[in-house]
Amino acid sequence: MIFTEGKCPRCYGTIQIPSDPERIHCNYCGQEIDVKQAMETVKKDIVVKIMDKNEYNQELNEVLEALPTMLDYNEGVEKFKKDTYKEAFEQYYNKHYQQYMAIERLYTASLDKKRFFKSMVNQLVETEKMLLAKAEKSGREAKLIDDNLKLTVYMIPAMLKYKGEAMNGFTECVVQGWQEAFPKYQISKADFHKINAGFRNKLCYITTAVCESLGKEDDCYELNILREYRDTYLRSTQDGEKIVNAYYDIAPSIVKRINRQSNRDEIYKQIYTQYLSPCIRLLEENKKEECKEIYSDMVLGLEAEYLLQQ
């Protein structure tokens, strides 16, 4: 069978098109696409490659100006919860879809692709620094934490979803450039499915983070006893179920904010001493109700410290 190179008109990924079918599925985004549209996208791509310097610079300036708006999604912080993240992510992705296409076009037309990535990352970082400088001093830390969250769970995963030829390299440059500009906080590159899986799999976010900080394995005694308590006792009571649901709504954001603190190991040690160790001691004595009180205090206390006061 003869194959012809084409480009998906939705995600701009390069695909191999067999000679006979009229419609195929893109092996990048999974969408069914029209073969004629895929071939037409290749033609447009060729036009992009011969874009003159003035056209290129004009579109580049427009993209650079619009790029920081990808972090202008304040409600995204509040919507990063089990029941709202998926819908919020889809809304975000669709809102910025044209920007992904423009980035892909410019990347294709660029003769110096590393320089292109660098100009994009510099614009994002310098705008963030300017906005932080304008913000009230007491609110700068909270703004940077929120923007780290939006970058990690919306902007980067949305670009990875779009795929294409530019996005993987671009997101790597974003992570590196942002990390160099704001070294106090750690960010990572992950796609939507990996992030959302944390909600679906009901991970024991805070306890896991604490145990990792203390050098304990995922199947350590502390994690196993607390997971069993959560799944067999807390979920069997009405108020316990509410505590668990509240925990999974806020725990991912709390862990992300703690991880961006320079003294995060000290914070996790404090959580272990103040909440987890007493819980485990009570469970060993079969005092499950008393443990529930401490578990609830942990949820409310960490929410107040790391979310409500931001």
C-alpha positions as CSV (number, residue, x, y, z in Angstrom):
1,M,0.0,0.0,0.0
2,I,1.3,3.5,-0.9
3,F,1.3,6.2,1.8
4,T,1.4,10.0,1.4
5,E,2.5,12.4,4.1
6,G,-0.3,14.7,5.4
7,K,-1.0,16.8,8.5
8,C,-4.0,16.5,10.8
9,P,-6.1,19.7,10.5
10,R,-7.0,19.4,14.1
11,C,-3.7,18.8,16.0
12,Y,-1.3,19.4,13.1
13,G,0.5,16.2,13.7
14,T,2.3,14.6,10.7
15,I,0.4,11.5,9.6
16,Q,0.8,8.9,6.9
17,I,-2.2,8.6,4.6
18,P,-3.0,5.4,2.7
19,S,-4.0,5.7,-0.9
20,D,-7.6,4.6,-0.9
21,P,-9.7,5.7,2.2
22,E,-11.6,9.0,2.3
23,R,-11.4,9.3,6.1
24,I,-8.9,8.1,8.6
25,H,-8.1,8.5,12.3
26,C,-5.2,10.7,13.4
27,N,-2.7,8.6,15.4
28,Y,-2.0,11.7,17.6
29,C,-5.3,13.2,18.7
30,G,-7.5,10.2,17.7
31,Q,-10.0,12.3,15.8
32,E,-11.5,11.1,12.5
33,I,-10.4,13.4,9.8
34,D,-11.1,13.9,6.1
35,V,-8.1,12.8,3.9
36,K,-8.6,15.9,1.6
37,Q,-8.4,18.2,4.5
38,A,-5.2,16.5,5.7
39,M,-3.7,17.0,2.2
40,E,-4.9,20.6,2.1
41,T,-3.2,21.2,5.5
42,V,0.1,20.1,3.9
43,K,-0.3,22.6,1.2
44,K,-1.0,25.3,3.7
45,D,2.1,24.2,5.6
46,I,4.2,24.7,2.5
47,V,2.8,28.2,2.1
48,V,3.7,28.9,5.8
49,K,7.3,27.7,5.1
50,I,7.7,30.4,2.4
51,M,6.0,33.1,4.5
52,D,8.0,36.3,4.0
53,K,9.8,38.0,6.8
54,N,7.3,40.7,7.4
55,E,4.4,38.3,7.6
56,Y,6.4,36.1,10.0
57,N,7.3,38.9,12.3
58,Q,3.8,40.3,12.4
59,E,2.3,37.0,13.4
60,L,5.1,36.3,15.8
61,N,4.4,39.6,17.6
62,E,0.7,38.8,17.8
63,V,1.5,35.4,19.3
64,L,4.0,36.8,21.8
65,E,1.5,39.4,22.9
66,A,-1.3,36.9,23.4
67,L,0.9,34.2,25.0
68,P,0.6,35.4,28.6
69,T,-3.2,35.3,28.4
70,M,-2.8,31.5,28.7
71,L,-2.1,32.1,32.4
72,D,-5.0,34.5,32.8
73,Y,-7.4,31.8,34.1
74,N,-8.0,32.7,37.7
75,E,-11.1,30.5,38.1
76,G,-8.9,27.5,37.0
77,V,-7.3,27.4,40.4
78,E,-10.7,26.9,42.1
79,K,-11.8,24.5,39.5
80,F,-8.8,22.2,40.0
81,K,-11.0,19.7,41.8
82,K,-12.1,16.2,41.2
83,D,-15.6,17.1,39.9
84,T,-14.7,20.2,37.9
85,Y,-11.2,19.8,36.5
86,K,-12.1,17.9,33.4
87,E,-14.7,20.4,32.2
88,A,-12.4,23.4,33.1
89,F,-9.6,21.8,31.2
90,E,-11.7,21.3,28.1
91,Q,-12.9,24.9,28.2
92,Y,-9.4,26.1,28.6
93,Y,-8.2,24.0,25.7
94,N,-10.9,25.1,23.3
95,K,-10.4,28.8,24.3
96,H,-6.7,28.8,23.3
97,Y,-6.9,26.4,20.3
98,Q,-6.2,29.1,17.8
99,Q,-3.1,30.1,19.7
100,Y,-1.8,26.5,19.5
101,M,-2.3,26.6,15.7
102,A,-0.4,29.9,15.4
103,I,2.5,28.6,17.5
104,E,2.6,25.5,15.2
105,R,2.6,27.6,12.1
106,L,5.4,29.9,13.3
107,Y,7.5,26.9,14.4
108,T,7.1,25.3,11.0
109,A,8.2,28.6,9.3
110,S,11.0,29.4,11.7
111,L,14.6,28.9,10.5
112,D,16.0,28.9,14.0
113,K,13.6,26.9,16.1
114,K,15.6,27.1,19.3
115,R,15.6,30.9,19.1
116,F,11.8,30.8,18.4
117,F,11.2,28.7,21.6
118,K,13.5,31.0,23.6
119,S,11.6,34.2,22.5
120,M,8.3,32.6,23.5
121,V,9.6,31.5,26.9
122,N,11.2,34.8,27.5
123,Q,8.0,36.6,26.8
124,L,6.1,34.4,29.2
125,V,8.7,34.8,32.0
126,E,9.2,38.5,31.6
127,T,5.5,39.2,31.6
128,E,5.2,37.2,34.8
129,K,8.0,39.1,36.5
130,M,6.3,42.4,35.5
131,L,3.0,41.3,36.9
132,L,4.6,40.2,40.1
133,A,6.4,43.5,40.5
134,K,3.0,45.3,40.1
135,A,1.2,43.1,42.6
136,E,1.1,44.0,46.3
137,K,4.1,42.6,48.0
138,S,2.0,40.5,50.3
139,G,0.2,38.9,47.4
140,R,3.2,38.1,45.1
141,E,3.9,34.7,46.6
142,A,0.2,33.7,46.3
143,K,0.1,34.9,42.7
144,L,3.2,33.0,41.7
145,I,1.9,29.8,43.3
146,D,-1.4,30.1,41.5
147,D,0.3,30.8,38.2
148,N,2.6,27.8,38.7
149,L,-0.6,25.7,39.2
150,K,-2.2,27.1,36.0
151,L,1.0,26.5,34.0
152,T,1.3,22.9,35.3
153,V,-2.3,21.7,35.1
154,Y,-3.8,23.8,32.2
155,M,-1.2,25.4,29.9
156,I,1.3,22.6,29.5
157,P,-1.2,19.7,29.4
158,A,-3.3,21.6,26.8
159,M,-0.3,22.1,24.6
160,L,0.5,18.4,24.9
161,K,-3.0,17.5,24.0
162,Y,-2.8,19.6,20.8
163,K,0.3,17.6,19.9
164,G,1.7,18.8,16.5
165,E,5.5,19.0,16.0
166,A,6.3,22.0,18.2
167,M,4.5,21.3,21.4
168,N,6.7,18.7,23.0
169,G,9.9,20.7,22.6
170,F,8.1,23.9,23.5
171,T,6.7,22.6,26.8
172,E,10.1,21.3,27.8
173,C,11.6,24.8,27.2
174,V,8.8,26.4,29.2
175,V,9.5,24.1,32.1
176,Q,13.2,24.8,32.0
177,G,12.8,28.6,31.5
178,W,10.2,29.0,34.2
179,Q,12.3,26.9,36.6
180,E,15.4,29.0,36.0
181,A,13.4,32.2,36.5
182,F,11.6,31.1,39.6
183,P,13.9,28.4,41.2
184,K,12.1,28.4,44.5
185,Y,9.2,26.4,43.1
186,Q,9.2,23.1,41.2
187,I,7.0,22.5,38.2
188,S,6.7,19.5,36.0
189,K,5.6,18.4,32.5
190,A,2.5,16.1,32.6
191,D,-0.4,15.6,30.3
192,F,-4.1,15.9,31.2
193,H,-4.6,12.1,31.6
194,K,-1.8,11.8,34.1
195,I,-3.0,14.7,36.2
196,N,-6.7,13.6,36.0
197,A,-5.7,10.1,37.0
198,G,-4.8,11.4,40.4
199,F,-8.4,12.2,41.0
200,R,-9.8,9.1,39.4
201,N,-7.5,6.8,41.3
202,K,-8.3,8.5,44.6
203,L,-4.6,8.8,45.6
204,C,-3.8,9.5,49.2
205,Y,-2.2,12.8,48.2
206,I,-1.0,14.4,51.4
207,T,-0.1,11.2,53.2
208,T,1.8,10.0,50.1
209,A,3.7,13.3,49.8
210,V,4.6,13.1,53.5
211,C,5.9,9.6,53.3
212,E,7.9,10.3,50.2
213,S,9.5,13.2,52.0
214,L,10.4,11.0,54.9
215,G,11.9,8.4,52.5
216,K,9.1,5.8,53.0
217,E,7.9,3.5,50.2
218,D,4.4,3.6,48.7
219,D,3.5,0.4,50.4
220,C,4.9,1.4,53.8
221,Y,3.1,0.6,57.0
222,E,1.8,4.2,57.5
223,L,0.2,4.5,54.1
224,N,-1.4,1.0,54.2
225,I,-3.0,1.5,57.6
226,L,-4.4,5.0,56.7
227,R,-5.7,3.8,53.3
228,E,-7.4,0.8,54.9
229,Y,-9.0,3.2,57.5
230,R,-10.1,5.5,54.8
231,D,-11.7,2.8,52.6
232,T,-13.2,0.5,55.2
233,Y,-14.2,2.8,58.0
234,L,-14.4,6.5,56.9
235,R,-16.4,5.7,53.8
236,S,-18.9,3.6,55.7
237,T,-20.1,6.6,57.8
238,Q,-22.0,9.6,56.4
239,D,-19.7,12.3,58.0
240,G,-16.6,10.2,57.2
241,E,-17.6,10.1,53.5
242,K,-17.9,13.9,53.5
243,I,-14.5,14.3,55.0
244,V,-12.9,12.0,52.4
245,N,-14.7,13.9,49.5
246,A,-13.6,17.2,50.9
247,Y,-10.1,15.9,51.2
248,Y,-9.9,14.8,47.5
249,D,-11.2,18.2,46.4
250,I,-8.5,20.2,48.1
251,A,-5.6,17.8,48.6
252,P,-4.0,18.1,45.1
253,S,-3.8,21.9,45.4
254,I,-2.4,21.7,48.9
255,V,0.4,19.3,47.9
256,K,1.3,21.4,44.9
257,R,1.6,24.5,47.1
258,I,3.6,22.8,49.8
259,N,5.9,21.3,47.1
260,R,6.8,24.8,46.0
261,Q,8.0,25.9,49.4
262,S,11.7,25.9,50.1
263,N,11.1,24.2,53.5
264,R,8.6,21.6,52.2
265,D,10.4,18.8,54.0
266,E,10.0,20.6,57.3
267,I,6.3,21.1,56.5
268,Y,5.7,17.5,55.7
269,K,7.5,16.4,58.9
270,Q,5.2,18.8,60.9
271,I,2.1,17.2,59.2
272,Y,3.4,13.8,60.1
273,T,4.0,14.8,63.7
274,Q,0.9,16.8,64.2
275,Y,-1.7,14.6,62.3
276,L,-0.5,11.3,60.8
277,S,1.5,9.9,63.7
278,P,-1.4,10.5,66.2
279,C,-3.9,9.0,63.7
280,I,-1.8,5.8,63.3
281,R,-1.3,5.5,67.1
282,L,-5.1,5.8,67.6
283,L,-5.8,3.2,64.9
284,E,-3.4,0.8,66.5
285,E,-5.5,1.2,69.7
286,N,-8.7,0.7,67.6
287,K,-9.9,4.3,68.4
288,K,-11.3,5.0,65.0
289,E,-13.7,7.8,66.0
290,E,-10.9,9.7,67.7
291,C,-8.7,9.2,64.6
292,K,-11.5,10.7,62.5
293,E,-11.4,13.9,64.5
294,I,-7.7,14.3,63.9
295,Y,-8.2,13.4,60.2
296,S,-10.9,16.1,59.9
297,D,-8.7,18.6,61.7
298,M,-5.9,17.9,59.2
299,V,-8.2,18.6,56.2
300,L,-9.6,21.8,57.7
301,G,-6.3,23.0,59.1
302,L,-4.3,22.5,55.8
303,E,-7.1,24.1,53.8
304,A,-7.1,27.2,56.0
305,E,-3.3,27.5,55.8
306,Y,-2.6,26.7,52.2
307,L,-5.8,27.6,50.3
308,L,-8.1,30.0,52.2
309,Q,-5.4,32.5,53.2
310,Q,-3.9,32.7,49.7
